[in-house]
Amino acid sequence: QVQLVESGGGSVQSGGSLRLSCAASGYISRYCLGWFRQSPGQEREGVATINLYGRTTYANSVQGRFALSQDNAENTLYLQMNSLKPEDTAMYYCAARLSPICDSRPSEYSVWGLGTQVTVSS
């Protein structure tokens, strides 16, 4: 069974950077993997996805600032976040859709980590 554990969150000032990690206990390379975020009172939204070929997609709000990558040897997913803004403040989750086909909707993902908090101050 696949299990996901996020880490790397923290508090930074506007314009700073963080790198989030998502360690998987099971084999995930054949799945679509994604990063999502949710702030209080808001719906969970998709941030980025990566398929088994390494093709990535990004939400318009993070395009050009965030970069998703996967280290197959370590079975770990990463989200490099640069030029952070206060509106990026949220709980960030990694998730797996048990399909090689990606989707941006949180409801399409079956396996979730517990999240890591990112706080960006102005």
Salt bridges, closest charged atoms under 4 A:
GLU45 OE2 - ARG37 NE 2.81
ASP88 OD1 - ARG37 NH1 2.87
ASP88 OD2 - ARG65 NH1 2.75
ASP103 OD2 - ARG105 NH2 2.94
GLU108 OE1 - ARG97 NH2 2.99
GLU108 OE2 - ARG105 NH2 3.74
